Amino acid sequence: MPVQVDADERRRHIAEAALRLVVANGLAAVTFRKVAVEARLNVGSVRHYFADHESLVVAAVTEAGDRMGKRLARRPAPAVQGGEAAKRHLLAVLEELVPLDDEKHREAIVLMEVIAASRTNPAFEPVTRQMAADLHTVLVEALTAIEVAAPEQEAVRLAALISGLSLDAVTPHGAVDRATIRAVLHQHVATLGPGRSAAIDG
């Protein structure tokens, strides 16, 4: 009997291989041959599921995003708005989105590589825009629970903070360590509360 292959599982397996290659050597390393070797498959099997280099890269960044989404799903928002519980929830959400452990560090590398590449390669624009929109939604929800004055505006500020910390953590640009990332997030969340926002008016 022919072996039955779970198509979704095989695609995920290939995406994980592509993700590892991006982390190790950047987007240029994601070729059919190298992905096949990393996934321990033949090139034909990889081509069966992915049409080109761009689709492999999109699969890798989508895998990173899915991992983040699963972690966030395990952190439901508190039932009652306001108070310290809501601030702790926001902090927990933020700590899932920045490179505070090895897995999140790898995810951040993939995200930064694809975001940078999307500037010149339109194939990466849809996935990066969707991830930005998803992030904004998650942040607005958590900020609304805290009852900040302008959750939409504060979500933009927090997204920029996350991006900056992540960039400095995974590149020689800043080489920010994990303790500093955590301290900055704690300090920022401490400034938020009902009717307040750390965002600058004007």
N, C-alpha and C positions, 0 to 999 in steps of 0.2 A: 504493500500500500504506500502511496506517496505520503511524505511527511506533511502534516498540516501546519502551516505557518500563520501565527497571529499577526496580521498586517500592522495593527497599531503598535504591538509590542516590538516588531522588527523596526518600524520607523523610529520608535523611541530609542531603541538600541543604537541605531545609526546616528541619531541626533546627539546622543550622549558621547559617541565617539568624536563627532564633529566638535562638540563643546570642548572636549579635552584638548583637541588640536588647536583650537582658538586660544585657549589658555596658555598652552605651551609655546606656540609660535605665531600667533596672530591669524588674521583672516586668510592670508595668502597660503597658509598651510592646509586649508580645507579644499583639497582636490579629491576627485573620485578615488584615485589610487591610494592616497594616504588615509582617507576615511575607511576604505575597504580593509587596509592593513590593520588600522586601529580597531575596527569592529570585528576583525577576523572573519571577513566575508569576501566573496569574490566581487570584482568591480561590477559585474552584471547585476548582482543583487542590489547594490547601492543605486545603480542607474534605474532599476525597476521602480524604486520608490521616490527618487529625486531627479528632476530634469536637468539641473545645472548647479553651478557653484553657489549662486545666490539662494536657491531653495535649500541647500544644505546649511548655509549660514543662518537663514531664517529659522530653520528647524532647531538649530543650536540655541539661538537666543530665545526662541519660544519655550524650549525645555527649561532654560534658566528662569524665565518668567513663570512657568507652571510651578516650579519648585517654590518660588516665593509665594505664589498664590495659595498653595497647599499649606504653607506655614501660617499664613495670615488667616486662613479659614479655621485654624485651630485656636485663634485668639478672638472670640466673639466680643462685640462691644458690650459694655455694662448695660444692664437693664434701665438703670436710673441715670439721667443726664446730670452733669455737673459733679463737683467734688473731686476728691483725690483718686477715686476709682477710675474716673474718666481720664485723668492725666496719666495714671499708670498704664491705662490701655493705649493711649497715644504713644507713650514711650516704648511700650512693647512692640507696637506696630513699626515705629521708626527703627528699632534695633533689629527687626527682621529684614530691613531694606538696605542696610549698610554692611560693609565687610568686617564683621566682628568675629568670624571664625573662618576656617579654611574653605568650607563650602560656599559661604557668602562671598568670600574673596574671589573665588573662581567665577561666580556668577557676575560679580561686579566687573571683572575683566572682560567677560563676553559682552556685557551691556555697553561698556565704554567703547570697545572696538567697533561694535555695530552702529552705535550712535554717531561716532566719528565718521564712519564710512558712509552713513546715510546722507551726509552733506553733498557727496558727489555721485552716489549711486542710488537712483530713485527706487530700485528694487527693495531697498531696506526702509524706505520712508513709511509704508503702511504699518509695519510691525513696531517701529519706534514710536510713531504717533499713537498707536493703540496702547502701548505700554505707558506712555506719558498720560494718556487719558485715564487709564485704569488707576495709575498712581494718584492722580488728582482726586478721583472719586473716593479712594480709600482714605486719603488725608482729610478731605472735606467732611466725610462721615465722622472720623475720629475727632476732628476739631469742633464740629457741631455739638458733639456730646459734651465737650468742655464748655460750650456756650461762649466761645470767643466772639468778639465784636464783628469780625469780617472773615469767616472761615474760608471763603473762596480766595481772598487775597493772601491769607496766611498759608493756605495750601501751596500757593506758588512760591512763597518764601521758603517753606519747608522743603519743597522739591528741589529748590536751588541749593539749600544746605546739604541735603542728601547727596546731590550730584557732586558738589564741591568736595565733600569729605571722601566720597568714594573715589573720585579722580585722584586726590592726593594720597589715598591709601594704596592704590594699585599702580601708581607711576612714580618715577623719580621727582616729579613736579613738587611734591610736598612730603611724601613718605610719612604721613600721619599714622601714628600707632593706634591700636585698638582702644587703649585706655583713654587716649585723648578724644577719639570719636565718641566714646560713651559719655565722657565728661561734658563735651560740648552739647550733646543731645539732652542730657539731664539739665544742664544750665538753661538751655533754650525753653524746654517744656516748663520749667519752673516759673518762667516769666508769663506764661499764659494762664488765662482764667476767665470767668464770666465777665463779659463786657470789655475784656482787655485783649490786646493783640500786640505781638512784638513787631508787627509791621510798621514801617515809617509812614506817617501821613504826608500828603503832598503830591 
